[in-house]
């Protein structure tokens, strides 16, 4: 266990490799209650969120979920988020914004003056009154269908609904952070232990394992998914990070849109890339990248030994002129040069995805 963003979080239950492999081959269950959950409700909630987020919200139909970014006026990334348009069984509509745990306080402070401009929008931070659990892996649908209405397993990717689990309210989304099929559940805090136990029992015959933050990181890295504080920061714009798909400029104005328009038009100086390393040693954050002329041309942002691929992998930012698949480069791992090659992202992609 370790403290993370004000929560006492499991790093591992058994071993990182065992939990990682279970998620890739069968199913893993993750406590992700540390993620921030912010609720917006009211006739102009969509307009407020259109002002705050890089993706358009106004055209989202109930049940839709979008990956988006929140940027400052200079176009730097404040957080990457999920925004969901949800409808209750009683036909109440609201939006749920899921933010990174370590950014929750910063985002609350950032949006406060903008919420004040929309007095008809009801805004609530529901993080501490709710819990969030992720079920990930190829067997996740088979497990979920034992506990939920068929509508849950019929959800398309990046869609969600408000339903029940044993007559207790539950938000279900077909989303995740592992590169596998799966679901994320938001329940009342007092119901969390029971829902967790039900999922573990329903998944027992499928080899489900509880998974901690350690394997969550190796899984997302194999899937080429950025992590705030590593691949993303206020000093990195979405286009440099390769996340231009999460920016809807068009005919709209939002926080940072002018700067992002300029970033989109300008040539890139650096680019986020994937690296496959030789040997068995993993490159860690901050390791330097060195070209054939012995110049430092970039640095590693995340690295690990991949349990699935059985080789060291890393994500990094490198000078744009070198960011071509197949380019050979060296990584300085604690004073020792290790050969590496630039490879496409993601490192791992599940079958039929």
C-alpha positions in Angstrom: 0.0 0.0 0.0 1.0 3.6 -0.6 -0.4 7.0 -0.2 -1.5 8.5 -3.5 -3.5 11.8 -4.0 -4.9 11.5 -0.5 -5.9 7.8 -0.8 -4.2 4.7 0.6 -3.8 2.7 -2.6 -2.6 -0.9 -3.3 0.6 -1.1 -5.4 0.1 -4.9 -5.7 -1.9 -7.7 -4.3 0.2 -10.7 -5.4 2.7 -9.6 -8.0 2.7 -7.0 -10.7 3.5 -9.7 -13.4 0.7 -12.0 -12.2 -1.9 -9.2 -12.1 -0.8 -7.8 -15.5 -1.0 -11.3 -17.1 -4.4 -12.0 -15.6 -5.8 -8.8 -17.1 -4.4 -9.6 -20.5 -5.6 -13.2 -20.5 -8.7 -13.2 -18.4 -9.8 -10.3 -16.1 -8.4 -7.9 -13.5 -10.3 -5.8 -11.0 -9.0 -2.4 -10.1 -9.9 0.0 -7.2 -9.7 3.4 -9.0 -11.6 5.4 -6.4 -8.8 8.0 -6.3 -9.9 9.3 -9.7 -11.9 12.6 -9.4 -15.6 12.6 -10.2 -17.2 16.0 -10.9 -21.0 16.3 -11.7 -22.5 19.1 -13.8 -26.3 19.5 -14.1 -28.5 22.2 -15.5 -29.8 23.7 -18.7 -26.4 25.3 -19.6 -24.1 22.6 -18.3 -23.1 21.7 -21.9 -22.1 25.3 -22.6 -19.9 25.5 -19.5 -18.2 22.2 -20.4 -17.8 23.4 -24.0 -15.9 26.4 -22.6 -13.7 24.2 -20.4 -12.8 21.3 -22.7 -11.0 20.8 -25.9 -13.7 18.4 -27.3 -17.1 19.6 -28.2 -19.8 18.6 -25.6 -22.9 20.2 -27.0 -23.4 17.5 -29.7 -23.1 14.6 -27.3 -26.1 12.4 -27.1 -27.1 10.7 -23.8 -24.9 7.7 -23.1 -21.9 9.1 -25.0 -18.5 9.4 -23.4 -15.5 11.3 -24.9 -11.8 11.5 -24.1 -10.9 15.2 -23.9 -8.3 17.5 -22.5 -8.4 20.6 -20.4 -5.9 23.3 -21.3 -4.8 26.6 -20.0 -4.9 29.8 -22.0 -1.3 29.1 -23.3 -2.4 25.7 -24.7 -0.6 23.7 -22.1 -2.3 20.5 -20.9 -3.9 20.8 -17.4 -5.4 17.3 -17.5 -6.7 14.6 -19.7 -10.3 13.6 -18.8 -13.4 11.6 -19.7 -16.7 13.5 -20.1 -19.9 11.5 -20.0 -23.5 12.6 -20.9 -25.7 10.5 -18.7 -29.5 10.0 -18.2 -31.0 8.6 -15.0 -33.9 6.1 -15.1 -36.2 9.1 -14.1 -34.9 11.0 -17.2 -32.7 13.5 -15.4 -29.7 14.5 -17.6 -26.3 15.4 -16.2 -22.6 15.3 -17.2 -19.9 13.5 -15.3 -16.3 14.6 -15.7 -13.6 12.1 -14.5 -10.2 13.7 -13.8 -6.9 12.4 -12.8 -6.4 11.9 -9.0 -3.3 14.1 -8.7 -5.0 16.9 -10.6 -8.3 17.0 -8.8 -7.5 20.0 -6.5 -5.9 21.9 -9.4 -8.9 21.3 -11.7 -11.4 22.3 -9.0 -9.5 25.6 -8.5 -9.2 26.1 -12.2 -12.9 25.7 -13.0 -14.3 27.6 -10.0 -14.4 31.0 -11.6 -16.0 29.6 -14.7 -18.6 27.7 -12.8 -19.5 31.0 -11.1 -20.3 32.5 -14.6 -23.0 29.8 -15.0 -25.2 30.2 -11.8 -27.9 27.9 -13.3 -25.5 25.0 -13.4 -25.4 22.7 -10.3 -21.8 21.6 -9.8 -20.8 18.9 -7.3 -17.5 17.1 -6.5 -18.8 13.5 -5.8 -15.4 11.9 -5.4 -15.5 11.1 -1.7 -19.2 10.1 -1.7 -18.7 7.5 -4.4 -16.2 4.8 -5.4 -14.9 3.7 -8.8 -14.0 0.1 -9.8 -12.6 -1.0 -13.1 -13.1 -4.5 -14.6 -10.7 -5.1 -17.5 -9.8 -8.0 -19.7 -11.1 -10.4 -22.4 -13.4 -12.1 -19.8 -14.9 -8.8 -18.5 -18.1 -9.0 -20.5 -18.7 -12.6 -19.4 -18.3 -11.5 -15.8 -20.5 -8.4 -16.1 -23.4 -10.2 -17.7 -23.8 -12.3 -14.5 -24.4 -9.2 -12.4 -26.0 -6.5 -14.6 -28.8 -6.0 -17.1 -28.0 -7.1 -20.7 -27.8 -3.4 -21.6 -24.4 -3.2 -19.9 -22.7 -5.8 -22.0 -24.4 -4.4 -25.1 -22.7 -1.0 -24.5 -20.4 0.2 -27.3 -16.9 1.5 -26.4 -17.0 5.0 -24.9 -20.7 4.7 -23.9 -22.3 4.5 -20.5 -25.5 4.2 -18.6 -27.0 4.6 -15.2 -28.3 1.3 -13.9 -28.3 -0.8 -10.7 -26.4 -3.7 -9.2 -28.6 -5.6 -6.8 -30.9 -2.7 -6.5 -28.1 -0.2 -5.7 -27.4 2.7 -8.1 -24.4 2.2 -10.4 -23.0 4.1 -13.4 -21.4 1.8 -15.9 -19.1 2.8 -18.8 -17.3 0.8 -21.4 -14.0 2.4 -20.9 -10.6 1.6 -19.3 -6.9 2.3 -19.1 -5.4 -1.0 -20.0 -5.8 -1.5 -23.8 -8.3 -4.3 -23.0 -12.1 -4.5 -23.3 -13.7 -3.7 -20.0 -16.0 -1.6 -17.8 -15.7 1.1 -15.2 -18.3 1.2 -12.4 -19.2 4.2 -10.2 -21.2 3.3 -7.0 -22.0 4.9 -3.7 -19.1 4.7 -1.3 -21.1 2.6 1.1 -21.9 0.0 -1.6 -18.3 -0.3 -2.9 -17.1 -3.3 -0.9 -20.2 -5.3 -1.7 -19.9 -4.6 -5.5 -16.2 -5.4 -5.4 -17.0 -8.8 -3.7 -19.8 -9.6 -6.2 -17.4 -8.9 -9.1 -14.7 -11.1 -7.6 -17.2 -13.9 -7.0 -18.6 -13.7 -10.5 -15.1 -13.7 -12.0 -13.7 -16.6 -9.9 -14.2 -19.2 -12.6 -12.6 -16.9 -15.1 -9.4 -16.4 -13.1 -10.1 -12.8 -12.1 -7.4 -11.2 -10.0 -7.3 -8.0 -8.0 -4.9 -5.5 -9.6 -2.9 -2.7 -8.0 -1.3 0.5 -9.3 1.9 -1.3 -10.4 0.2 -3.4 -13.1 -2.1 -0.6 -14.0 1.0 1.3 -15.1 2.6 -1.5 -17.1 -0.8 -2.2 -18.8 -1.3 1.4 -19.8 2.3 1.8 -21.0 2.0 -1.3 -23.3 -1.3 0.3 -24.6 0.6 3.5 -25.4 -1.6 5.6 -23.1 -0.2 8.8 -21.7 0.0 9.5 -18.0 -0.3 13.0 -16.6 2.9 14.1 -15.0 4.9 11.9 -17.4 3.7 12.3 -21.0 1.4 15.2 -20.2 2.0 18.5 -18.4 1.2 22.2 -18.6 4.4 22.5 -20.6 3.2 20.1 -23.3 0.5 20.9 -25.8 -1.9 18.2 -27.1 -0.4 18.2 -30.6 3.2 17.6 -29.4 1.7 14.7 -27.3 0.1 13.2 -30.3 -3.4 13.9 -29.0 -4.7 16.3 -31.7 -7.7 14.0 -32.2 -8.9 15.2 -28.7 -9.0 18.8 -29.8 -12.1 20.1 -31.7 -11.2 23.6 -33.0 -13.7 24.2 -35.8 -16.0 27.2 -35.3 -15.8 27.2 -31.5 -14.0 29.1 -28.8 -12.8 27.6 -25.5 -10.1 28.0 -23.0 -6.8 27.8 -24.8 -8.3 27.5 -28.3 -6.4 30.4 -29.8 -3.1 29.0 -28.6 -4.0 25.5 -29.7 -4.8 26.8 -33.2 -1.3 28.3 -33.4 0.2 25.0 -32.1 -1.7 23.1 -34.8 -0.3 25.3 -37.6 3.3 25.4 -36.3 5.9 22.7 -37.1 6.6 20.4 -34.2 10.0 20.5 -32.5 9.5 17.3 -30.5 7.2 14.3 -30.7 6.0 11.5 -28.4 7.4 8.1 -29.6 7.6 4.5 -28.5 10.9 2.8 -27.9 11.8 -0.9 -27.9 15.1 -1.6 -26.1 17.6 -4.4 -26.3 18.6 -6.4 -23.2 16.5 -6.7 -20.0 17.0 -3.3 -18.3 14.2 -0.9 -18.2 14.7 2.8 -19.0 13.1 5.0 -16.4 11.7 8.5 -16.5 14.4 11.1 -17.3 16.8 8.7 -19.1 18.5 10.6 -22.0 18.2 9.7 -25.6 21.4 10.0 -27.6 21.7 10.0 -31.5 24.6 8.6 -33.6 26.5 11.9 -33.2 26.3 11.5 -29.4 23.9 14.4 -29.0 21.2 14.4 -26.4 18.0 14.5 -28.5 15.3 13.7 -26.0 14.3 11.9 -22.8 12.2 9.0 -21.6 8.9 9.9 -19.9 7.8 6.3 -18.9 9.6 2.9 -19.1 9.1 -0.6 -17.9 9.9 -4.2 -18.7 6.8 -5.4 -20.7 5.4 -8.6 -19.2 3.4 -9.2 -22.4 6.2 -8.5 -24.9 9.1 -9.8 -22.7 11.3 -6.8 -23.5 11.9 -3.3 -22.2 9.7 -0.6 -23.7 9.4 3.1 -23.1 7.7 6.3 -24.2 9.7 9.4 -24.8 9.9 12.8 -26.4 12.5 13.1 -29.1 13.5 15.7 -31.7 10.9 15.6 -34.4 13.4 15.1 -37.3 14.4 11.8 -35.6 10.9 10.6 -34.8 10.6 8.0 -37.6 9.7 4.4 -37.0 12.8 2.2 -37.4 15.3 4.9 -36.3 18.0 3.5 -34.0 18.9 5.5 -30.9 20.7 4.9 -27.7 19.2 5.3 -24.2 21.5 6.3 -21.3 20.4 4.0 -18.4 22.2 5.1 -15.3 25.5 5.7 -17.2 25.2 2.7 -19.5 24.2 3.2 -23.2 21.5 0.7 -24.4 20.5 0.3 -28.0 16.9 1.1 -28.8 14.6 1.5 -31.9 11.7 3.8 -32.4 8.5 1.7 -32.9 4.9 2.6 -33.4 2.5 3.2 -30.6 0.7 1.4 -29.0 3.2 -1.4 -28.2 0.2 -3.8 -27.6 -3.2 -3.9 -29.3 -5.7 -6.5 -28.4 -7.2 -8.8 -31.1 -10.3 -7.5 -32.8 -9.9 -4.0 -31.4 
